[in-house]
Amino acid sequence: MEYKFYMVEKKPPLAWVYLNRPEKKNAMNAPAWYELIPIMEDLDGDDQVRAIILAGKGTMFSSGIDLMGMIPELPELVEKEQKGGTKQSLYRKILRMQDGLSCIESCRKPVVAAVHGKCIGAGLDMITACDIRLCTDDAEFSLREAAVGITADMGVLQRLSNICGQGITRELAFTARNITAKRAKEIHLINETYAGQDELMKAAEQLAREIADNSPVAVKGTKIVLNQLVSSQVKENLAYNAILSAAILPNNDLFEAVTAFSQKRKPNFSGS
């Protein structure tokens, strides 16, 4: 199949899933959230595929959510009367978007994220749902949502705290700062770094082939068991996260972030 946001290549025993909107720095619009579900379901059910590599086309992995591109999909954010029905509709949409990343975790095949360049906001949300993360030496990461008036609600708070611990997660979430590949490896977000994109992709393929050489039954079983350690906690907290987001969105800080972005200036948040 052809997709609007992704490109999928199957070369058994491996499959590559590319974020493929390079002209927009792989900013994640509506297809980014909804197309990945059938992609992962297909790869999960394909017995010829034993491991998956997730990477980005162009100059970076992802610049994060396409705020302006998502407005038509989320008219609740600009609805003047924020009544119960509007909040319920936004809540359901947030849950559906969460599923658009949780499908990576639900796929029984191991998914290796190969990150080059920037991996911002929703891009970081995405790779925390992967099993293993590799990157280039020049990669940068940011848990960006607080800088645009949003409480991160796509799973990064839940998953990053399991990967890096509470202290690191709170630091990254509260500051929205960029961190280097070196720092990302120090906090165990990244398994290994590589000099350039070519080296990164070769290493990701080598790792995926090592996985594919093992018993697929055992590998799938291992992922299921490891997921089970945290899945119930993550799922329950994601639902709570969606309720919170539906309650506090929209807000003036979000509108200020969008305005500041369009005017190419630093936002002046009021906390309202």
C-alpha positions as CSV (number, residue, x, y, z in Angstrom):
1,M,0.0,0.0,0.0
2,E,1.0,3.6,-0.5
3,Y,0.7,5.9,2.5
4,K,0.6,9.7,2.8
5,F,3.1,10.0,5.7
6,Y,5.0,6.7,5.8
7,M,6.9,4.6,3.3
8,V,7.2,0.8,4.1
9,E,9.8,-1.5,2.6
10,K,9.7,-5.2,3.3
11,K,12.9,-7.2,2.6
12,P,12.3,-10.4,4.8
13,P,13.2,-11.0,7.4
14,L,13.3,-7.2,8.0
15,A,10.9,-4.3,7.3
16,W,11.7,-0.6,7.2
17,V,9.1,2.0,8.1
18,Y,10.1,5.5,7.2
19,L,8.6,8.8,8.2
20,N,8.3,10.2,4.7
21,R,7.4,13.9,4.8
22,P,10.9,15.4,4.4
23,E,9.7,18.6,2.9
24,K,8.0,19.4,6.2
25,K,10.8,17.9,8.3
26,N,8.6,14.9,9.0
27,A,6.2,17.0,11.1
28,M,3.5,14.7,12.2
29,N,0.1,15.6,10.6
30,A,-3.1,13.5,10.8
31,P,-1.8,10.6,8.6
32,A,1.2,10.2,10.9
33,W,-1.1,9.2,13.7
34,Y,-3.6,7.1,11.9
35,E,-1.6,5.2,9.2
36,L,0.8,3.6,11.6
37,I,-1.9,1.4,13.1
38,P,-2.6,-0.6,10.0
39,I,1.1,-0.7,9.1
40,M,2.0,-2.2,12.4
41,E,-0.9,-4.6,12.3
42,D,0.3,-5.8,8.9
43,L,3.9,-6.3,10.0
44,D,2.7,-8.0,13.1
45,G,0.8,-10.5,11.1
46,D,3.4,-11.1,8.4
47,D,5.4,-14.2,9.3
48,Q,8.1,-13.3,6.9
49,V,9.0,-10.2,8.9
50,R,10.9,-10.8,12.2
51,A,12.2,-7.3,13.0
52,I,11.4,-3.7,12.1
53,I,13.5,-0.6,11.6
54,L,11.8,2.8,12.1
55,A,13.6,5.8,10.6
56,G,13.1,9.2,8.9
57,K,13.7,10.4,5.4
58,G,15.3,13.8,4.8
59,T,17.4,15.9,7.2
60,M,15.9,14.7,10.5
61,F,13.8,12.1,12.2
62,S,11.0,14.4,13.1
63,S,10.4,18.0,14.1
64,G,7.3,16.9,16.1
65,I,3.6,17.5,15.8
66,D,2.4,19.6,12.9
67,L,0.3,22.0,15.1
68,M,-1.2,24.0,12.2
69,G,-1.8,20.8,10.2
70,M,-3.7,19.2,13.0
71,I,-6.1,22.0,13.6
72,P,-8.6,20.8,11.0
73,E,-8.5,17.4,12.6
74,L,-9.1,18.9,16.1
75,P,-11.7,21.6,15.7
76,E,-12.5,21.1,19.4
77,L,-9.4,23.2,20.1
78,V,-10.9,26.3,18.5
79,E,-14.5,25.7,19.6
80,K,-15.7,28.8,21.5
81,E,-18.1,27.0,23.7
82,Q,-16.2,24.3,25.6
83,K,-19.1,22.2,26.7
84,G,-19.3,18.6,27.7
85,G,-19.8,17.2,24.2
86,T,-16.8,19.1,22.9
87,K,-14.6,17.8,25.7
88,Q,-15.8,14.2,25.1
89,S,-15.1,14.4,21.4
90,L,-11.5,15.7,22.1
91,Y,-11.0,13.0,24.7
92,R,-11.9,10.3,22.1
93,K,-9.6,11.8,19.6
94,I,-6.7,11.9,22.0
95,L,-7.2,8.3,22.8
96,R,-7.2,7.5,19.1
97,M,-3.9,9.4,18.6
98,Q,-2.4,7.6,21.5
99,D,-3.3,4.3,19.8
100,G,-1.3,5.6,16.8
101,L,1.9,5.3,18.8
102,S,0.9,2.5,21.2
103,C,0.6,0.2,18.1
104,I,4.4,0.2,17.9
105,E,4.5,-1.3,21.4
106,S,1.6,-3.7,20.7
107,C,3.4,-5.1,17.6
108,R,5.0,-8.4,18.6
109,K,8.0,-7.8,16.4
110,P,10.9,-5.8,17.9
111,V,11.1,-2.3,16.6
112,V,14.5,-0.5,16.3
113,A,14.4,3.3,16.1
114,A,17.2,4.8,14.0
115,V,17.3,8.5,14.7
116,H,19.3,11.1,12.8
117,G,19.1,14.9,13.3
118,K,16.3,16.3,15.4
119,C,13.8,14.2,17.3
120,I,11.4,16.6,18.8
121,G,8.1,16.4,20.8
122,A,5.9,13.8,19.0
123,G,9.0,12.3,17.5
124,L,10.3,11.5,21.0
125,D,6.9,10.2,21.9
126,M,7.2,7.8,19.0
127,I,10.7,6.4,19.7
128,T,9.9,5.8,23.4
129,A,7.3,3.2,22.1
130,C,10.1,1.4,20.3
131,D,12.1,-1.5,21.8
132,I,15.6,-0.2,21.0
133,R,16.9,3.3,20.0
134,L,20.0,4.1,18.1
135,C,21.1,7.6,16.8
136,T,23.7,9.6,15.0
137,D,26.3,11.6,17.0
138,D,24.6,14.9,15.9
139,A,21.0,13.8,17.0
140,E,19.1,16.1,19.3
141,F,16.1,15.2,21.4
142,S,13.4,17.3,23.2
143,L,10.3,16.6,25.2
144,R,8.9,19.7,23.8
145,E,5.2,19.9,24.8
146,A,5.5,22.2,27.8
147,A,7.0,24.8,25.5
148,V,3.8,24.9,23.4
149,G,1.3,24.9,26.2
150,I,0.5,21.2,26.1
151,T,0.8,18.5,28.8
152,A,2.5,15.6,26.9
153,D,-0.3,13.0,26.4
154,M,0.9,10.6,23.7
155,G,2.8,8.2,26.1
156,V,6.2,9.8,26.4
157,L,5.7,10.6,30.1
158,Q,4.7,7.0,30.9
159,R,7.4,5.3,28.7
160,L,10.3,7.7,29.2
161,S,10.0,7.3,33.0
162,N,10.3,3.6,32.6
163,I,13.3,4.0,30.3
164,C,15.2,6.8,32.1
165,G,13.6,7.2,35.5
166,Q,11.4,9.8,37.1
167,G,14.0,12.4,37.8
168,I,15.3,12.6,34.2
169,T,11.7,12.5,32.8
170,R,10.7,15.4,35.0
171,E,13.7,17.4,34.1
172,L,13.1,16.9,30.4
173,A,9.4,17.5,30.6
174,F,9.6,20.6,32.8
175,T,12.4,22.3,30.9
176,A,11.6,21.2,27.3
177,R,15.3,21.6,26.7
178,N,17.2,20.0,23.8
179,I,19.6,17.2,24.8
180,T,22.5,15.8,22.7
181,A,23.0,12.3,21.6
182,K,25.8,12.0,24.2
183,R,23.4,13.0,27.0
184,A,20.7,10.7,25.5
185,K,23.0,7.8,25.8
186,E,24.0,8.7,29.3
187,I,20.4,8.6,30.5
188,H,19.8,5.3,28.6
189,L,17.3,6.8,26.1
190,I,19.7,5.7,23.4
191,N,21.6,2.4,23.3
192,E,24.4,3.5,20.9
193,T,25.5,6.5,18.8
194,Y,27.1,6.5,15.3
195,A,29.2,9.0,13.3
196,G,26.7,9.5,10.5
197,Q,23.5,8.3,9.0
198,D,25.0,5.6,6.8
199,E,26.8,4.1,9.8
200,L,23.5,4.4,11.8
201,M,21.4,2.6,9.2
202,K,24.0,-0.2,8.8
203,A,24.2,-0.7,12.5
204,A,20.4,-0.7,12.8
205,E,20.2,-3.4,10.1
206,Q,22.9,-5.5,11.7
207,L,21.1,-5.3,15.0
208,A,17.7,-6.2,13.4
209,R,19.3,-9.1,11.6
210,E,20.8,-10.4,14.8
211,I,17.3,-10.4,16.3
212,A,15.8,-12.0,13.2
213,D,18.3,-14.9,13.4
214,N,16.8,-16.0,16.7
215,S,13.6,-18.0,17.2
216,P,10.6,-15.7,16.3
217,V,8.4,-17.5,18.8
218,A,10.9,-16.8,21.6
219,V,11.5,-13.2,20.5
220,K,7.8,-12.4,20.3
221,G,7.3,-14.1,23.6
222,T,10.1,-12.1,25.2
223,K,8.6,-8.8,24.0
224,I,5.1,-9.8,25.3
225,V,6.6,-10.6,28.7
226,L,8.6,-7.4,28.9
227,N,5.6,-5.3,27.8
228,Q,3.5,-7.0,30.4
229,L,5.8,-5.6,33.2
230,V,4.6,-2.1,32.5
231,S,1.7,-2.2,30.0
232,S,-1.2,-2.1,32.4
233,Q,0.3,0.9,34.2
234,V,1.0,2.7,31.0
235,K,-2.5,2.0,29.6
236,E,-4.3,3.2,32.7
237,N,-2.2,6.3,32.9
238,L,-2.7,7.1,29.2
239,A,-6.4,7.2,29.8
240,Y,-5.9,9.5,32.7
241,N,-3.6,11.6,30.7
242,A,-6.2,12.0,27.9
243,I,-8.8,13.1,30.5
244,L,-6.5,15.7,31.8
245,S,-5.6,17.0,28.3
246,A,-9.3,17.2,27.3
247,A,-9.9,19.2,30.5
248,I,-7.2,21.8,30.1
249,L,-7.2,22.2,26.3
250,P,-7.6,24.6,24.7
251,N,-5.8,27.2,26.8
252,N,-4.4,30.7,26.1
253,D,-0.8,29.4,26.4
254,L,-1.5,27.0,23.4
255,F,-2.9,29.9,21.3
256,E,0.1,32.0,22.3
257,A,2.5,29.3,21.3
258,V,0.9,29.0,17.8
259,T,0.9,32.8,17.4
260,A,4.5,33.1,18.5
261,F,5.5,30.3,16.1
262,S,3.8,32.1,13.2
263,Q,5.5,35.4,14.2
264,K,8.8,33.7,14.8
265,R,9.2,35.0,18.3
266,K,9.5,33.6,21.8
267,P,6.1,32.9,23.4
268,N,5.0,34.9,26.4
269,F,2.9,32.5,28.5
270,S,0.3,33.8,30.9
271,G,-0.6,30.4,32.6
272,S,-4.2,30.7,31.6
